[in-house]
Amino acid sequence: MLIDIDASWQPILSKEFQKPYFHNLMQAVDDEYKKTICYPPKELIFAALKQCSFDDLKVVIIGQDPYHGQGEANGLCFSINDCVKIPPSLRNIFRELNDDLGLLFMPTSGNLESWARQGVLLLNATLTVKKDLPNSHKHLAWNVFTDAVIEIISKEKTNIVFLLWGSFAHKKGLKIDRNKHLVLECGHPSPMSANQGKWFGNKHFSKTNSYLNANNKPIINW
């Protein structure tokens, strides 16, 4: 399987790619795509690492797994392809973004590629899924790989903002060095969590930009 990532990640992840579990993972993923419909398209599985370079990395957002509907997933967590109806969780993300930054217009597209190009790593814990079956690839070793990515970022970079939304993401971020990085946690933006008061008002977008500015890094144009 082609591992299409930005060149800046190659020396960072080369040892991980050589480990037996990763070879087995790639074979298992290849088998899944041969026998059933899976998302995102094969060429977009590593899109998060393709569109956000290691050198420009400033923010990490952790999701669970890709959208499982036809034509939705584009390889970036919480992001969907253009012309696809914005799902509830992403709509709540945009609502909080508007409230936090005092914006006047809601985005009409849920494609977050512009975030990725500015240094926001939109990383799902599991990078693939079967059609119409959420979390159907959780048995594969994707978590081993994405845990390694997070740990490497924590070790090799400084002053990264990690946005952990929901208990799943909180657990995923347990090994982040909080003396070197800013970790912001809150509830998941899904309607169930948001309606219980665990999402709205977190102000993660303005807090992220304040931290980046204080550390002489370009802010994100959300």
C-alpha atoms as a printed R data frame, in Angstrom:
    type eleno elety resid chain resno       x      y      z
1   ATOM     1    CA   MET     A     1   0.000  0.000  0.000
2   ATOM     2    CA   LEU     A     2   1.253  3.483 -0.876
3   ATOM     3    CA   ILE     A     3   1.957  5.562  2.236
4   ATOM     4    CA   ASP     A     4   1.387  9.026  0.813
5   ATOM     5    CA   ILE     A     5   2.614 11.521  3.424
6   ATOM     6    CA   ASP     A     6   4.460 14.821  3.397
7   ATOM     7    CA   ALA     A     7   8.214 14.332  2.966
8   ATOM     8    CA   SER     A     8   8.899 16.006  6.328
9   ATOM     9    CA   TRP     A     9   7.290 13.040  8.147
10  ATOM    10    CA   GLN     A    10   9.446 10.379  6.439
11  ATOM    11    CA   PRO     A    11  12.517 10.589  8.711
12  ATOM    12    CA   ILE     A    12  10.263 11.044 11.739
13  ATOM    13    CA   LEU     A    13   8.169  7.919 11.106
14  ATOM    14    CA   SER     A    14  10.547  5.701  9.120
15  ATOM    15    CA   LYS     A    15  11.332  3.445 12.095
16  ATOM    16    CA   GLU     A    16   7.609  3.016 12.786
17  ATOM    17    CA   PHE     A    17   6.974  2.002  9.178
18  ATOM    18    CA   GLN     A    18   9.577 -0.749  9.490
19  ATOM    19    CA   LYS     A    19   8.043 -2.426 12.534
20  ATOM    20    CA   PRO     A    20   6.312 -5.802 12.086
21  ATOM    21    CA   TYR     A    21   2.966 -4.559 13.442
22  ATOM    22    CA   PHE     A    22   2.858 -1.842 10.766
23  ATOM    23    CA   HIS     A    23   3.503 -4.287  7.947
24  ATOM    24    CA   ASN     A    24   0.732 -6.500  9.328
25  ATOM    25    CA   LEU     A    25  -1.556 -3.486  9.651
26  ATOM    26    CA   MET     A    26  -1.021 -2.472  6.020
27  ATOM    27    CA   GLN     A    27  -1.777 -6.006  4.881
28  ATOM    28    CA   ALA     A    28  -4.943 -6.140  7.001
29  ATOM    29    CA   VAL     A    29  -6.127 -2.782  5.653
30  ATOM    30    CA   ASP     A    30  -5.399 -3.885  2.098
31  ATOM    31    CA   ASP     A    31  -7.449 -7.044  2.660
32  ATOM    32    CA   GLU     A    32 -10.376 -5.035  4.067
33  ATOM    33    CA   TYR     A    33 -10.451 -2.728  1.056
34  ATOM    34    CA   LYS     A    34 -10.402 -5.705 -1.311
35  ATOM    35    CA   LYS     A    35 -13.349 -7.510  0.260
36  ATOM    36    CA   THR     A    36 -15.701 -4.637  1.155
37  ATOM    37    CA   ILE     A    37 -16.274 -0.892  0.715
38  ATOM    38    CA   CYS     A    38 -14.153  1.145  3.116
39  ATOM    39    CA   TYR     A    39 -13.481  4.838  3.679
40  ATOM    40    CA   PRO     A    40 -11.707  7.102  3.048
41  ATOM    41    CA   PRO     A    41 -10.484  6.213 -0.449
42  ATOM    42    CA   LYS     A    42  -7.162  4.398 -0.244
43  ATOM    43    CA   GLU     A    43  -5.185  7.355 -1.529
44  ATOM    44    CA   LEU     A    44  -6.526  9.540  1.318
45  ATOM    45    CA   ILE     A    45  -5.894  7.190  4.261
46  ATOM    46    CA   PHE     A    46  -2.819  9.187  5.309
47  ATOM    47    CA   ALA     A    47  -4.182 12.582  4.237
48  ATOM    48    CA   ALA     A    48  -3.693 14.066  7.721
49  ATOM    49    CA   LEU     A    49   0.050 13.446  7.407
50  ATOM    50    CA   LYS     A    50   0.069 14.533  3.776
51  ATOM    51    CA   GLN     A    51  -1.597 17.911  4.164
52  ATOM    52    CA   CYS     A    52   0.026 18.975  7.435
53  ATOM    53    CA   SER     A    53   3.811 18.907  7.389
54  ATOM    54    CA   PHE     A    54   5.818 18.011 10.468
55  ATOM    55    CA   ASP     A    55   7.844 21.206 10.087
56  ATOM    56    CA   ASP     A    56   4.760 23.452 10.142
57  ATOM    57    CA   LEU     A    57   2.877 21.506 12.825
58  ATOM    58    CA   LYS     A    58   1.331 23.740 15.494
59  ATOM    59    CA   VAL     A    59  -1.946 22.098 16.590
60  ATOM    60    CA   VAL     A    60  -3.166 18.504 16.926
61  ATOM    61    CA   ILE     A    61  -6.863 17.601 16.977
62  ATOM    62    CA   ILE     A    62  -7.680 13.962 17.708
63  ATOM    63    CA   GLY     A    63 -10.771 12.227 16.364
64  ATOM    64    CA   GLN     A    64 -11.966  8.635 16.630
65  ATOM    65    CA   ASP     A    65 -12.455  7.252 13.124
66  ATOM    66    CA   PRO     A    66 -13.537  8.459  9.653
67  ATOM    67    CA   TYR     A    67 -17.097  9.227  8.607
68  ATOM    68    CA   HIS     A    68 -18.667  6.024  7.306
69  ATOM    69    CA   GLY     A    69 -21.136  7.396  4.756
70  ATOM    70    CA   GLN     A    70 -20.547  7.409  1.018
71  ATOM    71    CA   GLY     A    71 -18.494 10.367 -0.201
72  ATOM    72    CA   GLU     A    72 -17.997 11.901  3.248
73  ATOM    73    CA   ALA     A    73 -14.519 11.042  4.582
74  ATOM    74    CA   ASN     A    74 -11.463 12.840  3.231
75  ATOM    75    CA   GLY     A    75  -8.821 11.512  5.629
76  ATOM    76    CA   LEU     A    76  -8.939 14.406  8.101
77  ATOM    77    CA   CYS     A    77 -10.747 14.034 11.423
78  ATOM    78    CA   PHE     A    78 -14.067 15.903 11.710
79  ATOM    79    CA   SER     A    79 -13.628 17.033  8.081
80  ATOM    80    CA   ILE     A    80 -15.848 16.119  5.145
81  ATOM    81    CA   ASN     A    81 -15.649 16.571  1.413
82  ATOM    82    CA   ASP     A    82 -17.060 19.677 -0.224
83  ATOM    83    CA   CYS     A    83 -20.770 19.535 -1.142
84  ATOM    84    CA   VAL     A    84 -21.520 17.030  1.655
85  ATOM    85    CA   LYS     A    85 -24.022 18.046  4.327
86  ATOM    86    CA   ILE     A    86 -22.204 19.236  7.449
87  ATOM    87    CA   PRO     A    87 -22.707 16.599 10.209
88  ATOM    88    CA   PRO     A    88 -23.910 17.559 13.706
89  ATOM    89    CA   SER     A    89 -20.529 17.377 15.481
90  ATOM    90    CA   LEU     A    90 -18.847 19.575 12.909
91  ATOM    91    CA   ARG     A    91 -21.767 21.993 12.949
92  ATOM    92    CA   ASN     A    92 -21.260 22.337 16.719
93  ATOM    93    CA   ILE     A    93 -17.542 22.925 16.152
94  ATOM    94    CA   PHE     A    94 -18.402 25.763 13.795
95  ATOM    95    CA   ARG     A    95 -20.945 27.183 16.274
96  ATOM    96    CA   GLU     A    96 -18.334 27.285 19.034
97  ATOM    97    CA   LEU     A    97 -15.809 28.759 16.618
98  ATOM    98    CA   ASN     A    98 -18.257 31.518 15.712
99  ATOM    99    CA   ASP     A    99 -19.114 32.275 19.335
100 ATOM   100    CA   ASP     A   100 -15.484 32.159 20.453
101 ATOM   101    CA   LEU     A   101 -14.065 34.418 17.745
102 ATOM   102    CA   GLY     A   102 -17.121 36.587 17.169
103 ATOM   103    CA   LEU     A   103 -17.519 35.546 13.542
104 ATOM   104    CA   LEU     A   104 -20.589 36.532 11.583
105 ATOM   105    CA   PHE     A   105 -20.985 33.698  9.087
106 ATOM   106    CA   MET     A   106 -21.173 29.925  9.463
107 ATOM   107    CA   PRO     A   107 -18.994 27.986  6.980
108 ATOM   108    CA   THR     A   108 -20.919 26.442  4.098
109 ATOM   109    CA   SER     A   109 -18.343 23.670  3.615
110 ATOM   110    CA   GLY     A   110 -17.122 21.169  6.174
111 ATOM   111    CA   ASN     A   111 -13.822 20.620  4.407
112 ATOM   112    CA   LEU     A   112 -11.042 21.446  6.886
113 ATOM   113    CA   GLU     A   113  -8.119 21.188  4.489
114 ATOM   114    CA   SER     A   114  -7.353 24.878  5.023
115 ATOM   115    CA   TRP     A   115  -6.708 24.134  8.708
116 ATOM   116    CA   ALA     A   116  -4.362 21.280  7.818
117 ATOM   117    CA   ARG     A   117  -2.350 23.447  5.439
118 ATOM   118    CA   GLN     A   118  -1.764 25.910  8.291
119 ATOM   119    CA   GLY     A   119  -0.262 23.278 10.581
120 ATOM   120    CA   VAL     A   120  -3.290 21.639 12.203
121 ATOM   121    CA   LEU     A   121  -2.900 17.849 12.288
122 ATOM   122    CA   LEU     A   122  -6.430 16.420 12.053
123 ATOM   123    CA   LEU     A   123  -5.642 12.896 13.207
124 ATOM   124    CA   ASN     A   124  -8.162 10.117 13.683
125 ATOM   125    CA   ALA     A   125  -7.147  7.361 16.094
126 ATOM   126    CA   THR     A   126  -8.278  4.821 13.489
127 ATOM   127    CA   LEU     A   127  -7.634  5.866  9.905
128 ATOM   128    CA   THR     A   128 -10.121  3.601  8.101
129 ATOM   129    CA   VAL     A   129 -13.695  2.318  8.488
130 ATOM   130    CA   LYS     A   130 -16.171  0.034  6.731
131 ATOM   131    CA   LYS     A   131 -19.064  1.643  4.903
132 ATOM   132    CA   ASP     A   132 -22.022  2.343  7.244
133 ATOM   133    CA   LEU     A   133 -20.277  0.677 10.205
134 ATOM   134    CA   PRO     A   134 -18.742  3.206 12.630
135 ATOM   135    CA   ASN     A   135 -15.662  2.060 14.543
136 ATOM   136    CA   SER     A   136 -15.574 -1.146 12.485
137 ATOM   137    CA   HIS     A   137 -11.778 -1.091 12.145
138 ATOM   138    CA   LYS     A   138 -10.991 -0.529 15.825
139 ATOM   139    CA   HIS     A   139  -9.686 -4.129 15.958
140 ATOM   140    CA   LEU     A   140  -6.869 -3.242 13.579
141 ATOM   141    CA   ALA     A   141  -3.576 -1.888 14.915
142 ATOM   142    CA   TRP     A   142  -4.231  1.717 13.899
143 ATOM   143    CA   ASN     A   143  -4.171  2.786 17.551
144 ATOM   144    CA   VAL     A   144  -0.613  1.541 17.915
145 ATOM   145    CA   PHE     A   145   0.441  3.685 14.989
146 ATOM   146    CA   THR     A   146  -1.452  6.840 15.953
147 ATOM   147    CA   ASP     A   147  -0.315  6.542 19.579
148 ATOM   148    CA   ALA     A   148   3.240  6.468 18.242
149 ATOM   149    CA   VAL     A   149   2.599  9.566 16.102
150 ATOM   150    CA   ILE     A   150   1.278 11.479 19.121
151 ATOM   151    CA   GLU     A   151   4.171 10.344 21.317
152 ATOM   152    CA   ILE     A   152   6.757 11.320 18.690
153 ATOM   153    CA   ILE     A   153   5.191 14.767 18.302
154 ATOM   154    CA   SER     A   154   5.205 15.224 22.077
155 ATOM   155    CA   LYS     A   155   8.870 14.241 22.264
156 ATOM   156    CA   GLU     A   156  10.269 15.951 19.160
157 ATOM   157    CA   LYS     A   157   8.298 19.222 19.100
158 ATOM   158    CA   THR     A   158   7.734 22.019 21.597
159 ATOM   159    CA   ASN     A   159   4.788 24.320 22.257
160 ATOM   160    CA   ILE     A   160   2.219 22.296 20.315
161 ATOM   161    CA   VAL     A   161  -1.466 22.756 21.163
162 ATOM   162    CA   PHE     A   162  -3.342 19.478 21.603
163 ATOM   163    CA   LEU     A   163  -7.134 19.746 21.442
164 ATOM   164    CA   LEU     A   164  -8.710 16.706 23.110
165 ATOM   165    CA   TRP     A   165 -12.467 16.624 22.649
166 ATOM   166    CA   GLY     A   166 -14.291 13.864 24.524
167 ATOM   167    CA   SER     A   167 -13.195 11.027 26.809
168 ATOM   168    CA   PHE     A   168 -11.774  8.978 23.947
169 ATOM   169    CA   ALA     A   169  -9.406 11.792 22.974
170 ATOM   170    CA   HIS     A   170  -8.545 12.447 26.636
171 ATOM   171    CA   LYS     A   171  -7.290  8.851 26.975
172 ATOM   172    CA   LYS     A   172  -5.425  9.134 23.706
173 ATOM   173    CA   GLY     A   173  -3.499 12.108 25.064
174 ATOM   174    CA   LEU     A   174  -2.336 10.646 28.360
175 ATOM   175    CA   LYS     A   175   1.322 10.434 27.288
176 ATOM   176    CA   ILE     A   176   1.609 14.012 26.044
177 ATOM   177    CA   ASP     A   177   4.284 15.976 27.916
178 ATOM   178    CA   ARG     A   178   2.232 18.795 29.412
179 ATOM   179    CA   ASN     A   179   5.338 20.644 30.539
180 ATOM   180    CA   LYS     A   180   6.271 21.233 26.888
181 ATOM   181    CA   HIS     A   181   2.859 21.592 25.284
182 ATOM   182    CA   LEU     A   182  -0.589 23.088 25.867
183 ATOM   183    CA   VAL     A   183  -3.315 20.459 26.268
184 ATOM   184    CA   LEU     A   184  -6.915 21.690 26.147
185 ATOM   185    CA   GLU     A   185  -9.672 19.244 27.072
186 ATOM   186    CA   CYS     A   186 -13.462 19.381 26.989
187 ATOM   187    CA   GLY     A   187 -16.459 17.266 26.047
188 ATOM   188    CA   HIS     A   188 -17.067 15.958 22.545
189 ATOM   189    CA   PRO     A   189 -18.837 18.274 20.083
190 ATOM   190    CA   SER     A   190 -21.490 15.645 19.340
191 ATOM   191    CA   PRO     A   191 -25.063 16.809 20.114
192 ATOM   192    CA   MET     A   192 -25.412 14.519 23.137
193 ATOM   193    CA   SER     A   193 -22.303 15.908 24.843
194 ATOM   194    CA   ALA     A   194 -22.784 19.481 23.632
195 ATOM   195    CA   ASN     A   195 -26.357 19.628 24.863
196 ATOM   196    CA   GLN     A   196 -25.183 18.555 28.324
197 ATOM   197    CA   GLY     A   197 -23.000 21.647 28.565
198 ATOM   198    CA   LYS     A   198 -19.690 19.868 27.937
199 ATOM   199    CA   TRP     A   199 -18.756 21.536 24.653
200 ATOM   200    CA   PHE     A   200 -20.005 25.075 24.139
201 ATOM   201    CA   GLY     A   201 -17.990 27.844 25.760
202 ATOM   202    CA   ASN     A   202 -14.650 25.993 25.750
203 ATOM   203    CA   LYS     A   203 -13.005 28.822 23.752
204 ATOM   204    CA   HIS     A   204 -10.364 26.436 22.463
205 ATOM   205    CA   PHE     A   205  -9.866 28.362 19.228
206 ATOM   206    CA   SER     A   206  -9.005 31.681 20.842
207 ATOM   207    CA   LYS     A   207  -6.936 29.953 23.546
208 ATOM   208    CA   THR     A   208  -4.978 28.143 20.832
209 ATOM   209    CA   ASN     A   209  -4.199 31.354 18.985
210 ATOM   210    CA   SER     A   210  -3.254 33.173 22.185
211 ATOM   211    CA   TYR     A   211  -0.778 30.400 23.031
212 ATOM   212    CA   LEU     A   212   0.684 30.335 19.523
213 ATOM   213    CA   ASN     A   213   1.047 34.112 19.535
214 ATOM   214    CA   ALA     A   214   2.734 34.037 22.949
215 ATOM   215    CA   ASN     A   215   5.233 31.503 21.568
216 ATOM   216    CA   ASN     A   216   5.969 33.502 18.421
217 ATOM   217    CA   LYS     A   217   4.145 31.153 16.085
218 ATOM   218    CA   PRO     A   218   1.688 32.175 13.362
219 ATOM   219    CA   ILE     A   219  -1.897 31.907 14.556
220 ATOM   220    CA   ILE     A   220  -4.471 29.722 12.798
221 ATOM   221    CA   ASN     A   221  -6.983 31.378 10.496
222 ATOM   222    CA   TRP     A   222  -9.892 29.211 11.600
